[in-house]
Amino acid sequence: MALIGSVPRRCVNLPPGSLRTLASCVIGGRVQDGPALEEFRKKLGEWLGIPHVFGASAGRSAFQLALEALGLQDGAEIIFPIFTFPVIPMVAKMLGYEPVFCEVDPETFNSGPEHIAPKITAKTGAILATHLFGQPCPIGEVVALARTRGIRVVEDCAHACGVRVGGKQVGTFGDIGVFSFAEGKNMPCFGGGAIATADDDIARRARDILAKAPIPAKDTLTKKAFSIWMKWLLTRPFMFGVTAYPVLRLKLLLGQQLMDSAVGNELLGQFMDTNPRVSRLSNLQAAIGLLQLKHIDAFNEGARHNARVLTERLGEVPNVKAPRSLEGDHIYVYYPLTVDPAKRDDLRHYLLRYGIDSKTTDMADCTTLSPFLKAGDKENKRNGPSEASILEICVYPVISENKMLRIARAIRAWAGLPKS
Ligand SMILES: Cc1ncc(COP(=O)(O)O)c(C=O)c1O
């Protein structure tokens, strides 16, 4: 039963027609360059409601493009939320800026003006407003604070593509919005990323930077696309049940690691080994992006619905806190449960035996990582979220409501509560 009805930790969300588009780009020699690039830029800009959009090869490359196009003073401080994807402050450090970390709200995982304002100094050049796990931060207030101090705002929308606050898309509030189209996000395009801006000067500089930037090799793009398509196939719930799930069960039985990706210092080491630079989005990725734009709002609505099903049933579960939704139309790209760190793995293993895979988080308290240790000393002793307390559940709409109910029942049973 668990084998067939099992739930993967993440599903790759590829739209219908992706394989056909991939095949036609490969056969037609349009993997790197082609007409989809301009069209995607235009359509993404229209959907976001912003005049300028530029593609990049990944979210991190888009963030590098954003910082290079902003052209802050050398050595300027950039304020980041302490709990985030650590590659992003690493990009800032690599470019010669000084990452400074501010607290986050333990309920929403995001930073607001009350966390950011105490970190502002005469050297602050920018604030990174991150919309973590698909929930918008209080972006209107963050931008208002930054404007009074002449500070730039870059929005990290890697988890929040399609989130609106008061009807306006995130990524269009600050000076630049940064998006990721990686396989684990809600709008994967066989990888890729983008920036969005309404500022003509930033747009001009971004265009100049991209004009000199390389595009990944055709073979690299094609191999990556086929491997992501395979992951799409293997994360369909039925396929997952007969392929990866039995392997995970065996690993659990043998007391082995559950196929977790590199995080923390290891992730940063791997990133720096890639010799990071700005590189361009490909025609193949843009063509998938055009397909994604037709589906993404409905997809986000489906994830929101599934998250609601779970949240409604996890209200009073001891040692487990469901994510709280306070701002805008939270889309739950990941659904992070906060669990007592001493019990987190026990819950994970229990769920896996019950057919439900879950994921430890790629986010980290950055001040615990080697490149940022200095930024974390003294005043940053904290009691906010940490990677050890998070368990991410997949709530993508490919998972049926019945399965969401089963996940809720399993979590309740683990905590010794009645199942509904
Ligand atoms: C919050 C956040 N920002 C940015 C990124 C970078 O995106 P990419 O993996 O496309 O480089 C990620 C990736 O996981 C992320 O989680």
The ligand as a MOL file (V3000), in Angstrom:
LIG
                    3D

  0  0  0     0  0            999 V3000
M  V30 BEGIN CTAB
M  V30 COUNTS 16 16 0 0 0
M  V30 BEGIN ATOM
M  V30 1 C 16.0390 31.2680 -1.2590 0
M  V30 2 C 16.8100 30.8870 -2.4870 0
M  V30 3 N 17.3420 31.8640 -3.2450 0
M  V30 4 C 18.0310 31.5890 -4.3670 0
M  V30 5 C 18.2510 30.2950 -4.7670 0
M  V30 6 C 19.1180 30.0180 -5.9850 0
M  V30 7 O 18.4290 29.4290 -7.0320 0
M  V30 8 P 19.1920 28.4520 -8.0600 0
M  V30 9 O 19.2910 27.1180 -7.4040 0
M  V30 10 O 18.3450 28.4760 -9.2940 0
M  V30 11 O 20.5360 29.0440 -8.3060 0
M  V30 12 C 17.7180 29.2420 -4.0310 0
M  V30 13 C 17.9220 27.8330 -4.4370 0
M  V30 14 O 17.5280 26.9030 -3.7810 0
M  V30 15 C 16.9880 29.5390 -2.8450 0
M  V30 16 O 16.4710 28.5470 -2.0820 0
M  V30 END ATOM
M  V30 BEGIN BOND
M  V30 1 1 1 2
M  V30 2 1 2 3
M  V30 3 2 2 15
M  V30 4 2 3 4
M  V30 5 1 4 5
M  V30 6 1 5 6
M  V30 7 2 5 12
M  V30 8 1 6 7
M  V30 9 1 7 8
M  V30 10 2 8 9
M  V30 11 1 8 10
M  V30 12 1 8 11
M  V30 13 1 12 13
M  V30 14 1 12 15
M  V30 15 2 13 14
M  V30 16 1 15 16
M  V30 END BOND
M  V30 END CTAB
M  END
